[in-house]
Amino acid sequence: MNLNRRRLLLAGLGFGGLGIAALSQNSTKSGNIISPPQLSANPIASRMSKAPRGMSTPPIRGDVRIVVISDLNSQYGSTDYESEVDHGISLIPDWDCDLVICGGDMVAGQKKSLSDEIVKSMWQAFDQHIAAPLRRANLPLGFTVGNHDASGMKVAGELSFARDRNLATEYWQSHDPGLEFVDRQGFPFNYTFKQKDIFYLVWDASCDTISPEQVAWTERSLSSPQAKSAKLRLVLGHLPLYGIAKGRDTAGNYLSHSNELHDLLERYDVHTYISGHDHAYYPAKKGELELLYTGALGANPRKLIQGSLSPYKTLTVVDIDLNKKETIYTTYNMNNLSLVDITTLPSSIKSPTQTIIRRDLAST
């Protein structure tokens, strides 16, 4: 089968006296190669693609545009956010997106010595810095809880961070994320929603175990009429299927039984699994399933386990062509507002449990 199609768009942009090389990558389930002239004839290519003033503009405004962020928090107990988080949130409305997705770790919990008051203050700070600005912009927020938000880790069958989970639930029960829920019975841990012919499933990957109950719920959800009728299916969870960053490549930092979970998502024709936790950006593919490692917008970005790139903070704009099942990523290095050149990333990463391929190079 042919290589996944890819397209490199290079443009010069003056910012702060420096030229920025702009690059975007697109990928489709069909695996066919498409030339720039053909792509420019696509009706969605003629739509205006917006970006914040002074920043490179994504090449195409898709049928749907989402902005993906993750790992926003700072040190334990922090009620403040790093400047890149505040800046990134302030820029999001100017991309004219339909939805914002967060891959978890919105607050800095998972420490038993923190008082209830501090944990509540962290959620208040999250609302002030992230959720409230998005609400004012009328932007729905799809999210998954991270280990620092509401860890599902258990010892002897008992939740180790039940307090964190209770207070996370308390916050989300009183703050509407603006989503069109299909199933919110397990919200904010396991839930589904649909928007513009895309079915989103969020599972609780705040620890390394997706329970048998969650697996059964996932199968029911992905086989539902709402999921089957959607033109695209996306799944969101905090921990990734495979560890790809230094310090995140040990057991407990990626999902157990990851190959079985991969096969489950692939079996139900999930297009992309979006995850956080690794604090390193990498767009990958294994088989027919795409893997978007979102990177961190907050503190402590990490190096990939292969390659020599210095770590950097990221924000990704995803433009989606629904008919072609094509996604185009425009990823910004938020340390200097340049665009990430996918060709600078390793062509593959050998995780402890699986080798995954950069998505523009992957073939079946």
VENPE-V87424 format. One record per pair of residues at least 12 apart in sequence whose C-alpha atoms are under 6 Angstrom apart, sorted by the first residue. I is the first residue (numbers start at 0). J is the second residue. Records with the same first field share a line. If there is no record, write none. Layout:
I: J, J
This chain:
1: 30
2: 30, 362
3: 30, 359
4: 26, 30, 31, 32
5: 24, 25, 359
6: 24
7: 22, 23
8: 22, 23
9: 21, 22
19: 337
21: 338
22: 340
23: 328, 329
24: 327, 328
25: 326, 327
26: 325, 326
27: 324, 325
43: 61
44: 59
46: 60
48: 60
49: 94
50: 93, 94
51: 90, 93
57: 329
61: 318, 319, 320
62: 319, 320
63: 318, 319
64: 96, 97, 317, 318
65: 96, 97, 98, 99, 316, 317
66: 99, 315, 316
67: 99, 100, 101, 315
68: 101, 314
69: 101, 102, 103, 275, 295
70: 103, 104, 295, 297
71: 105, 296, 297
72: 105, 106, 107, 297
73: 298
75: 107, 108
76: 107
78: 121, 124
84: 296, 297
98: 138, 139
99: 140
100: 140, 141, 142
101: 142
102: 142, 143, 237, 274, 275
103: 143, 144, 145, 237
104: 145, 147, 148
106: 121, 148
107: 147
108: 147, 148
109: 147
139: 176, 177, 178
140: 176
143: 236
145: 205, 237
146: 205
149: 163, 164
150: 205
151: 205, 206
152: 206
179: 192, 193
180: 192
188: 203
189: 201, 202, 203
196: 229, 230
197: 229, 230, 231, 232
198: 226, 229, 232
199: 232, 233, 234
200: 234
201: 234, 235
202: 236
204: 236, 237, 238
205: 237
207: 251, 253, 254, 255
208: 255
232: 269, 270
233: 269, 270, 271
234: 272
235: 272, 273
236: 274
237: 274, 275, 276
238: 253, 274, 276
239: 253, 274
240: 253, 254, 257
241: 253
242: 350
243: 303, 304, 350
244: 277, 302, 303, 304
245: 302, 303, 304
247: 277
265: 288
270: 288
271: 288, 289, 290
272: 290
273: 291
274: 292
275: 293
278: 294, 295, 300, 301
279: 294, 301
280: 292, 293, 294
282: 357, 358
283: 356, 357, 358
284: 356, 358
285: 355
286: 363
294: 313
295: 312, 313
296: 312, 313
300: 312
306: 345
312: 332, 333
313: 331, 332, 333
314: 330, 331
315: 329, 330
316: 328, 329
